[in-house]
Amino acid sequence: MLILTRSDIGKLIDPAGLMKEIKEVLILWEDGKTVLPDRMHARFGAVTLLLMPGYAGDHFVTKLVSVNPGNRHHNLPAIYGTVVLNDGSTGKPLALLEGSSLTAHRTAAVSALGIRYTVPENISSVGLVGAGVQGYHQLLYACREKPVKHAFVFDFNPEAVSSFIRKISKALPDVSFTAATSAEALLESAQLIITATTSHNPVLPDRSDLLQGKHFIAVGSYTPAMQELPGSLFGLLDGIVVDTPYAATESGDVLNPVKNGQISREKIIPLSHLITQKNILSNNKTTLFKSVGMALFDLAVAKYLYDVASKANAGTHVDFE
């Protein structure tokens, strides 16, 4: 079995190759050639275990995530993740991968595909709400997908923004970064808006005049109780593009607007539809891509990393026999 650490993954990742694999698995999903069982939740005291399997092509994957919010008191991450890749025909374990960095890259790669199909080509400014690990990867991939020259970053913790900009400026030296003083200022400055928070309440102002004509990528809300986006946004949309139909039941950014009559369920559009129909949304209208993730994306990334590492003789090989 091949073991790939966070460091290994960082050295092996190529955004273009990763996005290609994710696009292909979305096409398989659209054609009904995948198996995606419901994810399982189990609780052990303060710890929640999430188990997410998925099958496509010649492989299957199992992602295991543990969540313990109390870990912050021990100076430990609240979330740990592990991904196991297996041969689809024999079941043989092929690779064990560090899950947190894998998830950060796959989520950003999915968003970049959303940007490709819902955002105009000439976008040159992006705004980010949420100066965390996921926000960092979101900007890395967004600025590679579009010719971004100016990026604005807002977080309710100003100190987080300062350190964030220092770090990402080194990775994207051709982009000018500015700390936004408010969410309103960010909307006024940026054409593409990315929200990457764990907020239960909208992080953007509920003002149609600021939201009109903008393009939104929302990745933070993954439960019905979480909603990053304001109600007036949904009245400006022709539809909500989602990475998976499960977004309609898992994310408050889709579930709540439908329940409140702000947008109809018929206007929820899977990204796979746009890809297979080679359709890009109108450049002149307000757009939204909402991502919640699924195990098939983890499978695409795990397979990609396994193939690249095998060719490069990277990682650590362990013989279980």
Secondary structure by P-SEA (a helix, b strand, c coil): cbbbcaaaaaacccaaaaaaaaaaaaaaaaacccccccbbbbbcccbbbbbbbbccccbbbbbbbbbbccccccccccbbbbbbbbcccccccccccccaaaaaaaaaaaaaaaaaccccccccbbbbccccaaaaaaaaaaaaaccccbbbbbcccaaaaaaaaaaaaaacccbbbbbbccaaaaaacccbbbbbcccccccccccccccccbbbbbccccccccccccccccccccbbbbccccccccccccaaaaaaccccccccccaaaaaaacccccccbbbbbbbbccaaaaaaaaaaaaaaaaaacccbbbbcc
